[in-house]
């Protein structure tokens, strides 16, 4: 809510938010309905870590550093769409029982959406705009937003510290984790690249969304894993590995985008 009120809402932001939200949703459905993909990414922890990127803490700063300021709302929109999907559907998926054959309960899904902090944030933004309070609330809400970011980084740092202090090799990744890393750093950016071409984005617009898609796994994947006590080590290992590998893959993506132009 603080981010939306601070930056404002325009058509570019809405468009890229929808691209991120719908792309992730489609891929989740595809993975869970194709046995060949489901076998390689058998649980929602692997799937979310392979699709939800660190757009807030890494993607937006990278875009600001490499791209014109005119693309900022595109990057914020992609971040918003990713964040909304993560916090609306992530808790719902992670709370589901291990029985993957259970049918989707739309009543539970609707409840999860309404209970989501992201959904409440959007409702709050709409109310703020309705009463012309967006400027005042945007300034005030930016203060607690920064505090939340710091606390989130502490949680992530603690979990990564446990991994690095573990006697086992923290890059000793099983097959499922490897596929999740490949999905996050290579396949998702490629899919977003093709979508941007279909939508006739120019080079800067394409670069903005592809670089967001190529960011490492998000902090939220660990926060949700910790909150629901599900696959914390898996989420932490994927975040650690994708963050490490992205030091190489993001510059490669940036160069490939320039070459493609």
N, C-alpha and C positions, 0 to 999 in steps of 0.2 A: 504494500500500500504506500509506504514511504517513497519507494523508487518510482512508482507510477505518478504520484503527486508531484514529485520533484522534477521529473523530466517531461511530463505532459504526454498526451496521447495523440498520435496522428495515424494516417493511413498506412505508412511504411511500418510502423510499430505493430499495428494490428495484422498486417499481411504476413510479416515474418513470424509473429507469434502463432498464427494459424499454421504456417508451414511447419514449424517445430512441433507443435502440439499434434497435428494430424499425422505427420511423418512417424513420430515415435509411436503413436497409437496404432497406426497401420502395421508397423514392424512388430510390435508386441503381438498383435493378432496373427500375423503371418508366421512368426516363430512358433506360437502355440498351436497352430493348425497344420503345420507341415512337419511330419515325423522326422525328416532328415535334419531339420533345424532344431526341433525340440530335443532330439537326442544329444545335440552338441551344447545346447543352452537349456538344461532341464529345469531350472528354477528361476523364479522372478528376481532373485538377488543378482544372478549373472546377467539377466536380460536388462534390468534397470541400470546396472553398472556399465553395460555396454551401450546404452542409449542416452543416459542422462549425463550431460557434460558440465564441467566446471566453468560455466559461462560467466558467472558473477565475479569470481575471484581472479580468473585468468583470462577468459575470452574477451571480456569488455576492455580490460587494460591493453591486451594485445592489439585489438582493433583500433583503439585510440592511438597507439604508438605507430601502427603501420598504415592506417587508412585515413582519408579526409574526415573531418568532423561531421560532414553531411551524412555519413553512414551510421552515426551513433544510435539513432532510433531503430535502425535495422538490427543492430547488435543487441540493443535492449529488448526489442521485440522478440528476438530468438531466445534470449535469456528468459523472458517472461513466459513464453510458450513452454519451454523446457521445465521451468520451475513449477508452473501450474500443473503440468502433467505429473511431475514427480510427487508433489504434495497432495494432489487430488486422488490419483490412482495408486501411488506407491504404498501408502498405508493400507489401502484396501487389498492390494495384491499380497502384501507381506503377511497380512493377518489371515489369509485364506489357509485352510487346512492342507496338509500335504497331499490330500487326494486330488490330483490334478484333473480327474474326470468329473468332478463335481460341476454342476451347471451354474452359470452365472446368475446370481441373485440380484436382480435390478433394484429391489428395495434396499438391500444392503449397500449397493453401489451408490444409489441416490443419497442415502444417509452419509456415506463416506464423503461424497462431494460437498454436501451441505456443511459437514463438520470440518472440512478442510480449512486450514488457515489461509490458503490462497483464495478460496471462494469468498471467505469472509473479508479478505483484503479488497477484492474487487467490489463487493457490496459497499464496503466503506468508502472506496474511491467514488463510486456513483453517488452516494449520499453527500460526500464532500463537494462534488461538482454541482449537485442539485442546490446546495445552500451557499455556493460560491466561497467555500472555505478551503479550496485546494492549496492556495499559496501559504496560508497560515499553518495548516496541518502538515503540509509537505516539509516545512522547516522544522517543526517540532518532532515529527515522526522520524526524521533523519538521524536524530540523536540516539533513540533506542535501537534503530536499525544497525548503527555502527557497533553498539554494544553486543547485539546478537551475533554479528559477524565475528567479533573477537572471541566470543564464547564458542562459536562453531569451530573456529580454527584451533582452539584449545582442545576440544574433543577429538578432532582429527589428529592433531599432533600427539595426543596421548595414545591413541590407537596405533598410529604409525610407529611410535616409540616402542610399544609392546612388540611389534613385528620385528623391528631392527635389533631388539635386545634378545629376541628368541634365538636359541641355539641352532634351530633349523634354518636353512637358507630361505630368505624371504622372497627370492626370485625363483624358487623351486615350484613352478606353477603347474597345476594339473590341466588337463585338456579343456575342461569347461572354462577355466579362467583365461586360458590362451585364446579361445574363441571369443570371449567377451572383450578382450583387449583388441583383437583384430576388428571386431565389429565397431568398437568405439573410435579407434584411431584411423581406420582405413575405409571400411564399408559405409558407415554413416556419412562421412564427408563426401564420398563418391555419389551416394544417393542424393544428397542435398545439392551437389554440383549439377546433376542432371535436372533436378527440379528447377533450379535457378535458370538453367538454359531454356527449359520449356516456358518459363515465365518471362523470358527476354530481359533478364537482369543484365546490367552492364558489368564491366570488370570489377569496379569497386563494390557494387551491390553483391555480386557473386562472391567476392573475396570475404565480405563481411559475414555472410551466412555460412560459408564453407569453413572458415576458420573457427567459427563458433561450434560447428558440428564436430570439428577435429580436436576440441579441447579434451583433456583427460577427464576421468570420471569425477562426478560432482561430490562435494562435501556432503550433500543431502543423502547420498546413498549410504554413507557411514552413519549419519545421524538417525536415519530410519532403522538401519540394522541394529543400532544400539538401543533405540527406543522399544523395538519389538523383539529384541534378543534372538534375531534370526541371521545366521550366516555373517556374523560380524567380521570374522577373519577373512572370509571371501571378499567382502566389500572393501576391507582395508587393503588387502593384497592387490586388488584390481586398481584401487585408487593410487597406491604407491607405484605400481608398475606403469600405469598409463601416464602418471605425472612424470616419471623418469624418462620414459620413451618419447613423450611429447616434446622434450627438448630437441629431439632430432626430427620428429615427424612434422611439427608445425612449421619450421623453416622450409622443409621440403614441400609442404602444401602451398606455402606462400610463393615459392619459386615456380612450382608447376602451374599455379594460377596465372602468373605473369607470362609464362611460356605459352599457355593456351590462348592468351590474348594475341 
